[in-house]
Amino acid sequence: MFVATGARCMARRLKAALKPPIDPKIPPEDAQTVSRVLYDIIREHGPLTVAEAWDHSKVAGLRALTSKKHMKIILKWMKERQMLKVICNPNDPYMPFVYSLGSTKP
């Protein structure tokens, strides 16, 4: 019984460790620039949804972001690097997930 539980636990850890990293689909120097601007936007305007972050990035004039889908990929890449964290708000049906600052700076 305990052996099977331990094996399942180790299998979950190994599966998470083997997950490939997210590719930001732009050159590394552009990824650093875009992530720094998005980090500053989220720091200045507080926790933001994806739509709010997209609106602020258009105002900031980020030309490296080609679409909202591309910005989502960059936000996931930043989350993977622990620059941002995702907060779930189950009480608000219109804004269930917001991005806020993580523990490290870009």
Buried (B, 14 or more C-beta within 10 A) or exposed (E): EEEEEEEEEEEEEEEEEEEEEBEBEBEEEBBEBBBBBBBEBBEEEEBBBBEBBBBBBEEEEBEBBEEBEBBEBBBBBBBEBEBBBEEEEEEEEEBEEBBEBBEEEB
